Amino acid sequence: MRKKTNDKGARQKASQRGPSQRQLRAGELVRRALADIIARGTIQDPDLLERAVTISEVRMSPDMRHATCYVAPLGGSLTGGDTEKIVAGLTRVKGYLRGQLAHEVTFKYMPDLAFAADTSFDRAEAVDRLLHSPKVARDLERMDDDAPDGETED
């Protein structure tokens, strides 16, 4: 006799596992294609002219109909208004990008694009600043002093 499974429980477990290989591959295809489209310089939005944009990640929904694209200015910080302008500009031209994307990749359904600021660069910079702060360096020196000669703590 077959056990009845709870669909809601199965979906919860699938969402906790993270993206599937298919989602990861599709997201990378979309990321590369969008990067190529933007690099061509054919976008005529005033907020995107003369700006270098990094598409760091594209996350696909499980049904492959939605793609969230994380963007940041190339070589710039996210603290300024630059990122908001880039996200707004890409959102305005998402119909054009989606059409160009259809020429680059083949999917059963072309995903709807959403753009969001990628804050991972700023978080990494904040952690780096914290690790190099005098307080942390002082604590690390104290840990080295407590260790016996020739041994360091891991």
Backbone as CSV, one residue per row, in Angstrom:
resi,resn,N_x,N_y,N_z,CA_x,CA_y,CA_z,C_x,C_y,C_z
1,MET,0.838,-1.171,0.000,0.000,0.000,0.000,0.885,1.238,0.000
2,ARG,0.502,2.200,-0.781,1.274,3.420,-0.942,0.937,4.444,0.122
3,LYS,1.972,5.095,0.647,1.752,6.137,1.633,1.357,7.423,0.935
4,LYS,0.425,8.127,1.515,0.035,9.413,0.978,1.039,10.454,1.450
5,THR,1.525,11.258,0.534,2.475,12.296,0.918,1.763,13.632,0.962
6,ASN,2.239,14.449,1.820,1.697,15.787,1.951,2.445,16.691,0.975
7,ASP,1.740,17.229,-0.027,2.388,18.076,-1.033,2.995,19.325,-0.417
8,LYS,2.334,19.889,0.565,2.849,21.093,1.203,4.187,20.803,1.897
9,GLY,4.298,19.685,2.561,5.540,19.299,3.220,6.662,19.058,2.226
10,ALA,6.318,18.449,1.099,7.326,18.198,0.066,7.819,19.510,-0.519
11,ARG,6.910,20.469,-0.719,7.318,21.770,-1.254,8.175,22.530,-0.257
12,GLN,7.856,22.411,1.019,8.659,23.080,2.039,10.073,22.518,2.048
13,LYS,10.200,21.211,1.973,11.521,20.602,1.970,12.301,21.002,0.720
14,ALA,11.621,21.105,-0.423,12.292,21.497,-1.662,12.792,22.935,-1.557
15,SER,12.030,23.804,-0.932,12.460,25.199,-0.810,13.615,25.339,0.174
16,GLN,13.711,24.439,1.136,14.796,24.494,2.107,16.102,23.967,1.510
17,ARG,16.010,23.144,0.483,17.197,22.574,-0.140,17.940,23.596,-0.990
18,GLY,17.275,24.616,-1.467,17.902,25.591,-2.335,17.563,25.310,-3.783
19,PRO,18.178,26.065,-4.680,17.843,25.916,-6.102,18.346,24.597,-6.675
20,SER,17.600,24.101,-7.657,17.991,22.861,-8.326,19.108,23.145,-9.329
21,GLN,19.716,22.091,-9.837,20.752,22.250,-10.863,20.187,22.945,-12.092
22,ARG,18.960,22.629,-12.421,18.306,23.245,-13.579,18.149,24.744,-13.371
23,GLN,17.727,25.150,-12.187,17.582,26.572,-11.890,18.940,27.278,-11.952
24,LEU,19.971,26.644,-11.413,21.301,27.244,-11.423,21.837,27.399,-12.844
25,ARG,21.657,26.365,-13.671,22.125,26.443,-15.061,21.376,27.513,-15.835
26,ALA,20.061,27.553,-15.674,19.253,28.547,-16.382,19.610,29.957,-15.917
27,GLY,19.816,30.134,-14.621,20.195,31.442,-14.093,21.528,31.904,-14.651
28,GLU,22.476,31.002,-14.767,23.780,31.367,-15.325,23.669,31.706,-16.805
29,LEU,22.846,30.981,-17.562,22.619,31.306,-18.970,22.031,32.700,-19.123
30,VAL,21.048,33.010,-18.303,20.411,34.329,-18.361,21.406,35.411,-17.951
31,ARG,22.202,35.152,-16.928,23.176,36.148,-16.468,24.178,36.481,-17.567
32,ARG,24.719,35.458,-18.201,25.700,35.683,-19.270,25.081,36.420,-20.451
33,ALA,23.884,36.003,-20.840,23.221,36.635,-21.980,22.900,38.104,-21.676
34,LEU,22.397,38.388,-20.482,22.097,39.783,-20.114,23.366,40.621,-20.063
35,ALA,24.437,40.054,-19.551,25.709,40.783,-19.510,26.161,41.137,-20.926
36,ASP,26.014,40.207,-21.866,26.375,40.478,-23.258,25.485,41.561,-23.869
37,ILE,24.198,41.485,-23.598,23.253,42.464,-24.145,23.571,43.858,-23.618
38,ILE,23.826,43.965,-22.334,24.124,45.269,-21.736,25.475,45.789,-22.230
39,ALA,26.444,44.897,-22.403,27.781,45.297,-22.847,27.773,45.831,-24.283
40,ARG,26.806,45.434,-25.084,26.719,45.925,-26.464,26.512,47.433,-26.526
41,GLY,25.869,47.987,-25.500,25.633,49.428,-25.473,24.463,49.876,-26.319
42,THR,23.514,49.002,-26.587,22.364,49.368,-27.413,21.185,49.884,-26.593
43,ILE,21.316,49.905,-25.293,20.231,50.377,-24.427,20.270,51.901,-24.399
44,GLN,19.150,52.528,-24.683,19.087,53.983,-24.796,18.453,54.658,-23.581
45,ASP,18.549,54.072,-22.426,18.002,54.678,-21.214,19.014,55.675,-20.653
46,PRO,18.565,56.878,-20.249,19.518,57.879,-19.748,20.251,57.457,-18.471
47,ASP,19.632,56.648,-17.641,20.291,56.200,-16.411,21.326,55.103,-16.665
48,LEU,21.320,54.531,-17.864,22.246,53.435,-18.164,23.337,53.826,-19.151
49,LEU,23.204,54.998,-19.778,24.223,55.445,-20.726,25.522,55.729,-19.985
50,GLU,26.618,55.295,-20.574,27.954,55.548,-20.008,28.159,54.917,-18.630
51,ARG,27.386,53.890,-18.304,27.547,53.210,-17.008,27.908,51.761,-17.248
52,ALA,28.847,51.297,-16.473,29.213,49.882,-16.516,28.439,49.169,-15.415
53,VAL,27.765,48.103,-15.785,26.886,47.387,-14.864,27.388,45.956,-14.708
54,THR,27.389,45.481,-13.473,27.725,44.096,-13.183,26.446,43.344,-12.836
55,ILE,26.212,42.246,-13.501,25.118,41.352,-13.120,25.787,40.207,-12.391
56,SER,25.685,40.233,-11.073,26.436,39.265,-10.277,25.741,37.919,-10.160
57,GLU,24.412,37.923,-10.197,23.688,36.658,-10.028,22.296,36.791,-10.601
58,VAL,21.777,35.692,-11.110,20.380,35.609,-11.541,19.783,34.389,-10.867
59,ARG,18.715,34.610,-10.117,18.024,33.500,-9.438,16.712,33.234,-10.154
60,MET,16.552,31.995,-10.565,15.343,31.587,-11.274,14.342,30.994,-10.284
61,SER,13.065,31.232,-10.542,12.025,30.611,-9.723,11.935,29.136,-10.091
62,PRO,11.361,28.307,-9.230,11.271,26.868,-9.537,10.522,26.562,-10.842
63,ASP,9.539,27.390,-11.224,8.822,27.148,-12.475,9.488,27.807,-13.682
64,MET,10.627,28.469,-13.472,11.442,29.094,-14.519,10.742,30.250,-15.233
65,ARG,9.710,30.808,-14.631,8.991,31.908,-15.277,9.391,33.274,-14.731
66,HIS,10.168,33.297,-13.673,10.605,34.566,-13.079,12.101,34.488,-12.806
67,ALA,12.781,35.579,-13.117,14.217,35.658,-12.864,14.500,36.953,-12.110
68,THR,15.171,36.844,-10.973,15.593,38.016,-10.217,17.065,38.231,-10.505
69,CYS,17.375,39.387,-11.074,18.741,39.703,-11.482,19.332,40.686,-10.481
70,TYR,20.449,40.315,-9.871,21.117,41.166,-8.892,22.206,41.946,-9.609
71,VAL,22.114,43.280,-9.528,23.008,44.160,-10.275,23.724,45.123,-9.343
72,ALA,24.882,45.597,-9.814,25.665,46.593,-9.085,26.471,47.382,-10.109
73,PRO,26.817,48.615,-9.776,27.700,49.354,-10.683,29.091,48.742,-10.663
74,LEU,29.707,48.658,-11.800,31.033,48.069,-11.901,32.055,49.006,-11.276
75,GLY,32.757,48.520,-10.268,33.797,49.300,-9.624,33.280,50.398,-8.724
76,GLY,31.998,50.462,-8.500,31.439,51.510,-7.662,30.849,50.953,-6.394
77,SER,30.594,51.853,-5.470,29.998,51.450,-4.208,28.489,51.537,-4.312
78,LEU,27.818,50.748,-3.525,26.359,50.758,-3.525,25.787,51.813,-2.600
79,THR,26.639,52.535,-1.889,26.129,53.481,-0.913,25.519,54.703,-1.576
80,GLY,25.948,55.037,-2.773,25.402,56.205,-3.461,24.082,55.878,-4.123
81,GLY,23.550,56.848,-4.857,22.290,56.655,-5.557,22.478,55.958,-6.888
82,ASP,23.707,55.578,-7.195,24.012,54.948,-8.475,23.230,53.654,-8.674
83,THR,23.179,52.838,-7.660,22.532,51.535,-7.795,21.039,51.681,-8.031
84,GLU,20.402,52.608,-7.322,18.958,52.804,-7.510,18.656,53.254,-8.931
85,LYS,19.525,54.109,-9.490,19.328,54.564,-10.868,19.497,53.413,-11.851
86,ILE,20.475,52.563,-11.589,20.709,51.421,-12.473,19.525,50.460,-12.414
87,VAL,19.055,50.157,-11.215,17.910,49.243,-11.065,16.677,49.841,-11.738
88,ALA,16.443,51.148,-11.544,15.292,51.804,-12.164,15.413,51.781,-13.690
89,GLY,16.609,52.049,-14.211,16.812,52.039,-15.651,16.606,50.657,-16.251
90,LEU,17.153,49.644,-15.608,16.973,48.274,-16.105,15.516,47.838,-16.025
91,THR,14.822,48.291,-14.999,13.401,47.948,-14.876,12.597,48.603,-16.001
92,ARG,12.971,49.831,-16.367,12.267,50.512,-17.462,12.474,49.805,-18.798
93,VAL,13.649,49.243,-19.021,13.941,48.615,-20.314,13.842,47.095,-20.258
94,LYS,13.154,46.563,-19.251,13.115,45.099,-19.114,12.381,44.434,-20.267
95,GLY,11.432,45.102,-20.904,10.763,44.538,-22.080,11.732,44.367,-23.234
96,TYR,12.565,45.378,-23.460,13.597,45.294,-24.495,14.589,44.184,-24.169
97,LEU,15.031,44.140,-22.907,15.994,43.111,-22.494,15.410,41.708,-22.665
98,ARG,14.154,41.579,-22.339,13.499,40.270,-22.466,13.425,39.852,-23.933
99,GLY,13.137,40.793,-24.808,13.101,40.500,-26.247,14.470,40.101,-26.774
100,GLN,15.511,40.830,-26.349,16.864,40.497,-26.773,17.304,39.146,-26.187
101,LEU,16.863,38.891,-24.972,17.184,37.622,-24.314,16.582,36.440,-25.079
102,ALA,15.410,36.657,-25.679,14.757,35.593,-26.451,15.595,35.202,-27.658
103,HIS,16.415,36.136,-28.185,17.301,35.813,-29.304,18.554,35.070,-28.852
104,GLU,18.896,35.208,-27.576,20.134,34.631,-27.056,19.963,33.230,-26.469
105,VAL,18.875,33.014,-25.745,18.649,31.734,-25.074,17.297,31.167,-25.495
106,THR,17.172,29.859,-25.414,15.931,29.199,-25.795,15.323,28.543,-24.569
107,PHE,14.194,29.067,-24.154,13.418,28.504,-23.057,12.000,28.276,-23.545
108,LYS,11.298,27.381,-22.898,9.891,27.173,-23.247,9.119,28.462,-22.968
109,TYR,9.372,29.080,-21.826,8.766,30.365,-21.472,9.898,31.323,-21.126
110,MET,9.899,32.491,-21.741,10.916,33.489,-21.422,10.575,34.071,-20.051
111,PRO,11.510,34.040,-19.128,11.204,34.491,-17.765,10.954,36.000,-17.690
112,ASP,10.092,36.376,-16.767,9.868,37.779,-16.461,11.062,38.246,-15.627
113,LEU,11.622,39.385,-15.970,12.826,39.865,-15.304,12.486,40.859,-14.207
114,ALA,13.131,40.700,-13.079,13.052,41.668,-11.979,14.492,41.997,-11.592
115,PHE,14.742,43.252,-11.277,16.100,43.676,-10.943,16.152,44.139,-9.494
116,ALA,17.249,43.790,-8.827,17.449,44.168,-7.430,18.918,44.520,-7.238
117,ALA,19.169,45.404,-6.285,20.546,45.798,-5.975,21.263,44.649,-5.286
118,ASP,22.486,44.398,-5.696,23.307,43.363,-5.066,24.115,44.015,-3.959
119,THR,23.816,43.653,-2.738,24.502,44.251,-1.595,25.624,43.369,-1.057
120,SER,25.901,42.274,-1.730,26.925,41.358,-1.219,28.314,42.000,-1.227
121,PHE,28.592,42.886,-2.193,29.899,43.544,-2.237,30.084,44.458,-1.029
122,ASP,29.033,45.195,-0.683,29.122,46.083,0.486,29.240,45.284,1.779
123,ARG,28.522,44.162,1.874,28.629,43.328,3.076,30.035,42.765,3.214
124,ALA,30.620,42.338,2.108,31.991,41.804,2.148,32.980,42.895,2.553
125,GLU,32.768,44.096,2.062,33.642,45.212,2.426,33.514,45.547,3.912
126,ALA,32.292,45.495,4.444,32.074,45.778,5.862,32.747,44.720,6.738
127,VAL,32.658,43.474,6.349,33.310,42.397,7.103,34.830,42.565,7.046
128,ASP,35.343,42.931,5.884,36.783,43.136,5.733,37.260,44.283,6.625
129,ARG,36.484,45.382,6.641,36.833,46.510,7.520,36.814,46.080,8.977
130,LEU,35.830,45.286,9.350,35.719,44.818,10.728,36.907,43.946,11.101
131,LEU,37.294,43.049,10.220,38.420,42.153,10.510,39.743,42.907,10.615
132,HIS,39.854,44.037,9.940,41.088,44.810,9.982,41.021,45.969,10.978
133,SER,39.980,46.025,11.787,39.858,47.091,12.770,40.849,46.853,13.921
134,PRO,41.259,47.915,14.621,42.225,47.770,15.721,41.732,46.862,16.855
135,LYS,40.433,46.890,17.142,39.904,46.053,18.223,40.086,44.568,17.912
136,VAL,39.785,44.175,16.691,39.910,42.770,16.316,41.388,42.382,16.281
137,ALA,42.233,43.260,15.754,43.672,42.967,15.717,44.217,42.788,17.134
138,ARG,43.764,43.625,18.068,44.199,43.516,19.460,43.771,42.182,20.055
139,ASP,42.543,41.757,19.767,42.057,40.469,20.277,42.828,39.304,19.663
140,LEU,43.168,39.402,18.394,43.930,38.339,17.751,45.341,38.251,18.332
141,GLU,45.947,39.395,18.630,47.266,39.392,19.249,47.213,38.743,20.629
142,ARG,46.163,39.023,21.374,45.992,38.449,22.705,45.855,36.933,22.615
143,MET,45.150,36.452,21.604,44.995,35.000,21.428,46.337,34.372,21.101
144,ASP,47.156,35.039,20.290,48.479,34.513,19.952,49.388,34.480,21.173
145,ASP,49.260,35.465,22.067,50.080,35.509,23.274,49.728,34.377,24.240
146,ASP,48.448,33.973,24.252,48.007,32.915,25.174,48.458,31.534,24.706
147,ALA,48.743,31.375,23.422,49.135,30.057,22.913,50.579,29.743,23.323
148,PRO,50.875,28.466,23.594,52.249,28.068,23.923,53.198,28.345,22.748
149,ASP,54.472,28.449,23.031,55.469,28.751,21.997,55.401,27.709,20.878
150,GLY,55.427,28.224,19.647,55.436,27.334,18.495,54.077,26.825,18.092
151,GLU,53.073,27.115,18.887,51.721,26.663,18.537,50.835,27.867,18.352
152,THR,49.968,27.789,17.379,48.957,28.837,17.163,47.602,28.189,17.199
153,GLU,46.634,28.965,17.638,45.271,28.444,17.692,44.645,28.533,16.315
154,ASP,43.794,27.597,16.015,43.110,27.595,14.720,41.787,28.284,14.826
